[in-house]
Amino acid sequence: MTIKYKVVKKTQVGVIGGGTVKYHAAATGRKMVKTRDISRMLAARSTLSSADVKAVLTGLAELLPELLLDGSSIHFEDIGIFSTTLVTKAKDAPNEVNESSIDGLRIKFRADNWMKRQMRDGSFKRVKS
């Protein structure tokens, strides 16, 4: 499994003229894998049909927001944990913090150790920018 990358130029933010120019690798050439594709791949690895797998994935997509909005963290063993965090405005005193200081929610994902170990097997290939 190879991750393609290209070299990109990065300048210093907030420095007139860009400051010191640096170069770094950035992943490129990613393709979108859709639910239909994943359903077929999983069906080929199991006794389920792709329609059965897709139905489960659709149900999962509907259930996750409900669980997250209920304050749950969701742990998919060997995959990782989905949870929420609040986007808030800082206040000077604890009694100033209330619902109006909350701007919204973000969904966070933290990969399981098994998943992280699997990702170590990746290799890299430079492509033209």
C-alpha positions, -999 to 999 in steps of 0.1 A, spaced: 0 0 0 16 32 -12 6 68 -3 14 92 -31 28 126 -21 39 158 -38 63 186 -26 46 218 -17 61 252 -8 51 268 24 58 304 36 56 319 70 22 331 79 20 368 89 54 376 76 55 403 48 69 387 17 63 352 31 95 350 51 116 319 49 103 294 23 102 258 33 91 227 15 72 197 28 55 165 16 17 166 12 -5 135 4 -20 137 -31 -40 116 -55 -65 104 -30 -96 88 -44 -130 88 -28 -142 54 -17 -180 54 -13 -204 33 8 -213 12 -23 -176 3 -28 -170 -5 9 -202 -26 9 -189 -47 -20 -155 -50 -4 -169 -62 29 -194 -85 13 -165 -102 -6 -149 -108 28 -180 -122 46 -211 -142 41 -232 -111 38 -245 -95 6 -234 -60 -4 -270 -49 2 -269 -63 38 -236 -45 45 -249 -13 30 -280 -15 51 -259 -18 82 -236 11 72 -267 33 65 -281 24 99 -248 32 115 -247 66 98 -281 74 113 -273 60 147 -239 77 153 -252 113 155 -279 102 179 -254 86 202 -229 115 200 -257 141 207 -267 120 237 -232 126 251 -218 91 243 -184 83 230 -184 54 205 -156 29 205 -152 7 174 -127 -19 186 -96 -20 163 -108 12 146 -110 40 172 -132 62 192 -156 89 180 -166 116 205 -176 153 206 -159 184 219 -174 218 224 -164 249 205 -165 277 231 -156 313 238 -132 318 267 -146 338 296 -129 355 325 -149 339 353 -166 305 357 -200 321 363 -198 338 329 -197 304 311 -232 294 299 -249 280 269 -244 312 249 -206 308 252 -209 275 233 -206 280 195 -210 244 185 -198 208 184 -170 191 167 -166 154 161 -133 140 171 -118 107 161 -90 89 179 -76 59 162 -71 26 182 -36 13 187 -42 -16 164 -52 8 136 -21 29 142 1 -2 140 -15 -12 107 -8 23 93 29 19 100 31 -5 70 25 22 45 51 32 20 55 65 1 60 75 -35 68 110 -48 48 122 -78 53 153 -99 37 184 -85 
